[in-house]
């Protein structure tokens, strides 16, 4: 049973994190935050959110672990293969017309999606003219993304997803297995820039032709969703593409009129010219 004081404790905790560490989660979905913070309480041995607030304010070493609960860390390579197949078959033909390309994966977590796109673009002959940006607010996630190393027990799922996404080779061509881990080819990283960037507080940093931000907006409240989509719209070139998660939509966004549905079933939109 939730305490009637918990909403107050939650608001104070988020305000404390913002004021002391400048990470802003105040616009995130309350239900999702509570669920994940209850898990964090168990990990850090706290009986209340107030105790968790005390711990994170007075012990900076707690923050990285807490961020792993507050940020989205669930992903896999070629997750929702039909999305990547739609990119391959319907979006790539348009992107081929550009002499150079920039792709932004917002909320890249540990890098699974951006490596998936790097592989897809290599298979389609576009890698050498593309620069990929992978951004997240979690430094530990960005470090894992740069390492490009994943547990071997995840590889069968990654491999099947790649096949269903129209893969033109074996996924094993892109990694080396050793000591229970798969290390992805360093050449995939030569066109990737990983960087700290917050959809809550930072501004647009580049003009891009494709933004992929999947299963991130569902954790935001409406106002923050609108801010993020506005950033994507500003960042996209004319006729650029935006990909969202399967449970996300532009339907109720104040920026909806700036896009047309390009592949409706896969939540792929095209910015109007």
N, C-alpha and C positions, 0 to 999 in steps of 0.2 A: 504494500500500500504506500503510495507516494505521500510524503509529508506536505501539508499546505504551505510550508515555508520553502519548499524546494524550488519553486519558481523564483523566489527572491534570491536564494542561494545561487541558482544558475546565473541569474543576471549579474550578480556581484562577481562571480567567478570569471565570467566572460569579460566584464569590465576591467577586472584586475589584470587578466592576461593581456588585454589591449593596452592598458596604460603602462604596464611594466615591460612587456616584451614586444608590443606593437603588432601582434597577431590579432586580427579582428574576426571573430566568429559570431558577432552579435546579430548578423543577418541570416544565420543558418537556421534550418528547421529545428524547432524546439524539441519535437518528439525524437528526431534522430540524434540530436545532441544528448538528450537525457539517456537514451539507450546506450550510447557509446561511453558516456561519462560514468554510468553505473559500472560498466566493465573496467574502466580506469580506476574507480574506487577500489574494486577488488584487488587489482594488481598492486596498487600502492598502499593497501591496508588502511583505507580511510572509511570511516563509518558515515560520513556525510560529505556533500559538496563543499561545505565550509572548511572541513579538514583538508580536503584536496586543494582548496584555494590557499590555505596557509602553507601547505607543503610546496606548492609550485612557486609561491612568492618568495619563500625563504630558502629554497634549494633549487638553483637554476638547472642542476643536473636532471631534475624531474621533467623539465619542459620537453626535451626531445621525445621521451617516451609518451608523454601526454599528447603531443602532436600526432603520434601514430594512431591515436584513437579519434582525434578531432578531424583528421583529414581522411579522404577516401583512399583506401589502400587495396581495394579488391579489383583485380584485373587479370587478364590472361592474353596471350598472343592470339591475334585474329578472333577476339571475342565477338560473338554474333557474326559468324562467317558470312551470312548473307549481306551484311553491311559492307564488308570488304569486297565481296563479289560485285556489289552494285558500284562501288568506287572503281573497281577494275574495268567493268564493262560499260558503265554509263558516264562516269566523271572523267576518267583518264583520257578518253578521246578528246575531250574539250581542253584538258590541261596540256595535251601534246602541242597545241597551237601556240603556247607561250615559249619564248626563247629561254627564259629562266623562271624558276618557280620557288616559292617559299610556302612552307607548310607549318602550321602551328598546332601542336597538341597541347591543349590547356588542361592542367591537372593530370600530368603524365605519370604520376605515381612512380613505380619502380621501372618504368620504361617499356612495358610489354607492348603498348599500342604503337609507340613511335618506332620501335624496331620492326613491328609488323608492317608499318607503312614504308619503312626503308627497304624492306625485302620486296614488298609489292612494287614499289617504284623501280627497284633494280630489275625485277622480272619484266617490267614493262618498258625498260630502256630509258627511264627518266631520271634515274638516280644522279647522274653526273651533272644535271642542270638544276638540281633541287637542293635547297638548304632547309633543313628541318629544325624547328625550335620546339624543345620540350620544356615546359614550365610547370613548376609546382611551388608550394610554400613550405614544404617539408624538406629540410636539408638532408635528412637521412634517406628519404626516398630518392632524392636526386643523386646521392652518392651510389645507391644501389643501381639506379638507372645507368649511370656512367660506367659502372662495372660490367653491366650486361651479363650477369651471372644468375642462373635460375636453377632451382633444385631439379634433379633428373626426373623425379616422380611427376613433375608437371609436363614433361616433354610429350608424352603420348597425347594429352589433350591439345597441346599447342600444334602437334603434327596433324591431328585430325582436323582441327580448325583451319589450318593452312590449306589442306587438301580441299575442304569444302568451300574455301574462299577462292578457288580457282588457281591454286598454286601451280606454277609451271616447272617446278623442280621439287626435290625432296628437302624438307626443312633441315635435315641433317647436313645439307651442304653449307649451312650457315653457322654451325656451332661445332665446338669440340667438347667431348665429354671426358671428364676426369674427376676422380675423387667425389663422386656423387653429385656433381654439378655440371651444367651445360654452360659453357662460356661462348657467347656469340662473337662472331668474327669482328675483330677490331676495325676492319674496313667499313663496316656498317656505320661506325661512329664518326667517320671522317667528315660526314656531311650533316652531323647532328650537333646542335648547340643546346646544352642543358643550362637552365637559368632559373633563379628564384623570381617568381612573379605572382602577385596576388590579384585575383579578379575583384577583390573587395576594395583595394586601395590604390593599386598601380594603374598606370595609363597604358594606352596602346604604344607598342614599341617598333612595329614594322608593318609594311603593307604585304599581305600574303594572299595567295590564291585559294588556299584550303585551310579551314579551321576545323579541327576535330576535337570536340569537347563532349565526351560521352559519359553519362552517369555521374555527372558532377552537379548539374543544376538541380537535380532532385533533392539535394541537401540544402538548397538555398530557399529563403523566403522570397516572396514575389518581387519585392523591391530590389533585392540583390540579383535575382534572375534577370530583371530588366537591365540592371547595370552591366552585367556580364554580356548579355546579348548585344547591348549597345556597343560595347568594346569590340565584339566580333564584327559587327557591321562596319565600324570605323576602320578596322584593320583590313577587311576584305577589299580587294580590288573590284572594280565593276565586273559583274558576272562571275564573281568568285563563289566558292561553295562552303557551306557550313553543315557539318555532321553532328547530330545529337544522339543521345541514347534512346533506346527503344521505348522508354516510358516518359520521354521528354518531348516538348512540342513548342512551337512558336505561336500557337493558336491564340493564346491570351496575352501575348507579350505586346507592349506598346510599340515594339519594333517590327511587328508582324508584316506591316505593309511594305517593309523594305526588302522583303524576300518573296520568292515563289517556291512552292513545293516542287522539287526536282525529281526525287524518288520518294514519294509519300510513305510507302511502307517501311522504308529504312531511315526515315527522319533526316533525309538529305535535302537541303535547301540551297537555292541559288540566289545570290544578291542581285537585285534589279540593276539594270544598266542605267 
